[in-house]
Amino acid sequence: MGLRDWLSELLRGPVPQPSFTTYSRTLELVLPSDRRNVSFRTRITVSWRLPEGTALPDETLVSACDQLVAAARDVTRSFSVLHREEAESALDMELRRLRTHAGPHHAQATLAVDPEDVEFARQARARDLEVMRQQGEVERLATFRDTVLRDAHTARLWWLGTDPNRLIELAKHADDIERAVALIAPPSGTGAQRPGEAAIAELINLFLTGLDPDSRWFLIHQLSRVFCNYDRNDLALQLSTAIPDDTLSTTPDDTGGNGASPTKS
């Protein structure tokens, strides 16, 4: 720039800056929280900086306010009224980040909660914590049932613990432990146990318990054959494992084919 241009610029004076005006709008609304029937009372103040002499068209203003309200609802519905300050901070950040149809803006939100809503939320949270505690206890008991009490053998080992002095006493309670495990055992298979199955199993167990050794052996032997006849060799194998006795593998010829009681060797 030469000296003449500099003098001309100096004589012209400062270039006039465009004038702006601030257009503000305050929204009063109720926003949801993370729990039904409990809400935030909300005041949102939003302003736009517009050139002097211009105004926002009504349609643009309504659209921009709808955008702000929708964004505010999405934010507060993930917060509890017990965390009002955190919700207010998150809402401010979201409103300032949002780009509305009306162009750049400045927005600030203030949240308030009625005392009765705060008390309701506290009681609801206490109930939720109690339900979670109970569910945890149920899961703990179910795990105990499915591991320690999954069968009578494991239950006896658990009852015995690491005290060898209880081994003789265990013999006195063996049948009691077996009956107890049968009462609380989970349903077998993938489906739920049908009504009456538990009672039938208990009756069979009581019947077996009351038999003398020879009759008990014969009944178990016959039950193993029934399993095989119904193509449930897996159950027959489990039976022979649970009640080790070489005679459970007796072939049909051992009885002469007439179903008579086989003779124990």
GUFIZA-445224 format. One record per atom (N, C-alpha, C): x, y, z. Coordinates in steps of 0.05 Angstrom, whole numbers, plus 5000, padded with zeros to 4 digits. Each point is the difference from the previous one (the first is absolute). Example, Ala and Ser with C-alpha at 12.3 -4.5 7.8 and 13.67 -1.06 7.14 Angstrom:
<nodes>
526448865156
498250245000
501850245000
499350214986
501650245001
498550225014
</nodes>
This chain:
<nodes>
501749765000
498350245000
501850255000
499550184981
501650244998
499150215020
501650235000
499350215019
497450124994
499450034975
497450134992
497749825009
500349744995
497849815008
499650005030
502350025014
499850005030
498650255010
500650234988
498750255008
497049994993
499349884977
497249984993
498549835019
501249785008
498749815019
499750145027
501950165008
499950135026
497850214999
499750154978
498050214998
497149884999
499849764989
497349884998
499049925028
501749945019
499249925026
499349705002
499249915022
499549715004
497649914983
500249754991
497849884984
497749945020
497650094994
497849945018
499449705001
499649905025
499449725005
497049954999
499249774990
497149955000
498949985028
497550085003
498749995026
498449745003
500049905025
498549755005
498150055023
498049835000
498050015022
499749715010
499449985026
499649735012
497149945003
499249774990
497349915002
499949765019
498550035022
499949795021
497349885002
500049755009
497549855005
500449835025
498049995018
500149835024
497949794998
500849765004
498249774999
499649885028
497649975008
499349885026
498749734993
501149785010
498949744994
500849805021
498649774998
500549775018
501449784984
502349925010
501549794985
500149745016
500049784987
499949745014
502749935013
499849845021
502449895012
500249704993
501749865013
500349724994
497849825013
498250135014
497949855013
497350134994
498049834995
497350104993
498950165023
498450204993
498550175020
501950175016
502550024993
501950185014
501450164978
500050275003
501050164977
501650245010
501350144981
501550245005
498350244991
499750215017
498950254991
502350164988
499650094975
502350104985
499550274988
502150175001
499950264987
502450014981
499550044974
502150024980
499950284989
502250145002
500250274988
501949984976
499050084977
501549984975
500050274986
502250074988
500250264987
501549974973
499250174981
501450004974
501050294995
502350034988
501150264993
499450054970
498350194995
499050054973
500950284991
500450044974
500650264990
497750205007
500850255004
498150215007
497850014979
497550015010
497750034982
498949744989
501149775008
499049754991
498749855023
498349814993
498649845021
499849714990
499749825019
499749724993
497149954990
499749874977
497349924992
498849825020
497350025003
498749845021
500449704995
499949914976
500349724994
502849905008
502150174995
502749935007
500349995030
498850195014
500250015029
498649765013
497749934990
498649765011
501649754995
501149974976
501649774994
502549985018
501350235004
502450005017
499349925029
497850115010
499149935028
499349715002
498749894979
499449715001
502549835001
502150094985
502549855001
501250015028
500050235012
501150035027
498549825020
497450004999
498449845019
500549714996
500149914974
500449714995
502849915010
502050174996
502749945010
500049995030
498650195013
499950005029
498749765012
497849904987
498749765010
501849764998
501649984979
501849774997
502150005021
500850235009
502150025021
498949935027
497850135008
499149975028
498849735006
498949864980
498849745006
501949795008
502650054998
502049815010
501150075028
498850215012
501050095027
497849965021
500949955024
498249995023
499750295010
497750065012
499650265012
501850035024
501149785010
501950025022
502850104991
500350024974
502550104988
499450244983
498750205012
499150234985
502450164988
502150045015
502250164991
501449874976
500449745001
501249864978
498350034975
497349975004
498250024977
500150284988
500150205017
500150284991
502550064984
502349905009
502550044986
499949864973
499149754999
499849864975
498150134980
497850115010
498150144983
501250254989
501450165016
501350244989
501949944978
501649795003
501949934980
498749924974
497849855002
498649914976
498650234986
498850185014
498650234988
502050194986
502450035011
501950174987
501349874976
500149735000
501149864977
498149994977
497450005006
497949964979
500050234980
499649944975
499750204979
497150004991
498750215005
497150024993
499750124972
497549994991
499350124974
500350305000
500150125024
500250295001
502950105001
501949824997
502850095000
501249995028
502550115002
501450005026
498450135022
500349895024
498450105023
501649965025
499050125022
501149955026
497649905017
500449785014
497849895016
501049925028
498350045020
500649925027
497549885013
500449785015
497749875012
500350005030
497750015014
499849985029
497949795007
500949815016
498249785008
499250035029
497649935006
499049995028
498349765003
499949905025
498549765006
498350055025
497549924999
498250035023
500949815023
499850095025
500849835023
498749735000
497449994993
498649745001
501049814979
501050114977
501249834980
502749895009
501550165015
502549915010
499549775020
498150035018
499449795019
499049744987
498350044980
499049774985
502349854987
501950144988
502349884987
501849855020
500350115023
501649875021
498849745009
497350005004
498749765008
500149794978
499750094975
500149814977
502749884998
502150165004
502749904998
500549795022
499050055024
500349815022
498649744994
497650024987
498749754992
501649854979
501150154981
501549874979
502549865011
501350125019
502349885013
499349755015
497650005013
499149775015
499449774980
498750074978
499449794980
502649884989
502050174995
502649904990
501349825021
499850085025
501149835021
498749735001
497350004998
498649745001
500749834975
500250134977
500749854976
502849885003
501850155012
502749905004
500049765019
498350015021
499849785018
498849754986
498050054983
498849774986
502149884981
501650164987
502049904982
502249845016
500650105024
502049875016
499049725009
497449995008
498849745008
499849814976
499350114977
499849834976
502749894992
502150165003
502749904994
500749785020
499450045025
500549805020
498649744994
497450034991
498549764993
501149864976
500950154980
500949884975
502849895002
501550075021
502749905003
500249815023
499750105024
500349835023
497849795002
497550084994
497749825003
499149884974
501749984981
499249894974
499549705001
501349875019
499549715004
500749945029
499149765008
500349925028
503049965007
501649914981
502849955006
501450265006
499650214984
501250265005
499050125026
497449965005
498950115025
501249875025
500549744998
501349865022
502850105005
501550054978
502750105003
499950285013
498150164992
499750275011
499449985030
498149825007
499349975028
502349895017
501649834988
502349895014
502250215004
500350174980
502050225002
502849885001
501650115018
502849905003
500449865027
497749935012
500249875026
499649704997
502149845001
499849714997
498449875023
499850155023
498549895023
497049984994
499150144980
497149994994
499349774981
502149854991
499549794980
498049795011
500449925025
498249805012
497250115003
499950255008
497450135003
498650034973
501550044978
498950034974
498349754992
500949775008
498549754994
497250015011
499750135023
497350025013
498150194984
501250194986
498450204987
499949974969
501249784990
500249984971
497350014986
498049855010
497450004988
498650275003
500450135023
498850265004
501150214980
502649994995
501250184981
498949954972
499749744993
499049934973
497250104996
498349975021
497250104997
500050314998
501750135016
500150294999
500950104973
502049874988
500950084973
497849964980
498549785002
497849954981
497950215002
499550115024
497950205003
500750264987
502550074999
500750274990
501649984974
500349774989
501549974975
498750154977
501550134982
498850144978
498749814981
498050094984
498649824981
502049894980
499849754994
501749884980
499150074972
501950014981
499450064972
499750304996
499150084977
499850284993
497350125009
497949835002
497450115007
499650015030
497950145008
499450015028
498749745009
500349945026
498949755010
497050025001
498749794990
497150004999
498849945028
497650095005
498849955026
499949705006
500749935024
499849725009
502649854997
501950094982
502549864996
501649985026
500250235014
501550005025
498849815020
497449995002
498749825019
500449714993
500049944973
500549724992
502849925006
501950184995
502849945006
500449955029
498750165017
500349975029
498749735009
497849934988
498749745008
501849764992
501250024977
501849784991
502549995019
501050245008
502250015018
499449885027
497650065010
499249895026
499649704998
498949914977
499649724996
502749855000
501950114986
502649874999
501450005027
499650215015
501350025026
498949785019
497549944998
498849805018
500449714992
501349954977
500449734991
502449875014
499949735002
502349865010
502149994977
502549955006
502150014980
499549844975
499049755003
499549834976
497850124983
497850085012
497850114984
500950274987
501550155015
501050264989
501749944975
501949815002
501749934978
498349914976
498049835004
498449904978
498550224986
498850195016
498550224988
501850184983
502350065010
501850174986
501049864974
500449745002
500849844977
497850024978
497549975008
497850014981
499750284988
500550215017
499850274990
502150054979
502349895003
502150034980
499149884974
498749775001
498949884975
497950174987
498350125016
497950184989
501350234985
502150125011
501450224987
501149904973
501249774999
501149904975
497849944979
497749905009
497849944982
498950254988
500250225013
499150264990
502250164987
502249864992
502350134987
501250225016
500049965027
501350205017
502349865014
501949914984
502349875011
501750195017
499750264994
501550205016
499050005029
497349975004
499049985027
500849745014
500049794984
500949745012
502950025009
501650144984
502850035007
500350175025
498450225002
500150165024
499149855024
498049824997
499149845022
502249815010
501449884981
502149815007
502350155013
500450254992
502250165012
499250095028
497550075003
499150105027
499849775020
499349764990
499849765017
501849794989
502650015006
501849814988
499449715008
499449844980
499349725005
500349864974
501949824998
500549864974
497649864989
498149935018
497749854991
498050174985
500350265000
498250174985
500349974970
502349894992
500549964972
499149724991
498549865017
499049744993
498450004975
500549814982
498549994975
497349875004
498250024981
497349885002
500249705004
502149874990
500249715003
500449915029
501050195016
500549935028
497549935015
497750094991
497549955013
498449784985
501349904980
498649794984
497850104983
500050284997
497950124983
497350005012
499649935024
497349995012
499550225020
502150195003
499650225018
500349935029
500849765006
500449925027
502350155012
500150015026
502150145014
502649864996
502150144991
502649874996
501349945027
501849815000
501349935025
502650155002
500450145023
502550155004
502249815005
502350064988
502349845004
501750115022
</nodes>
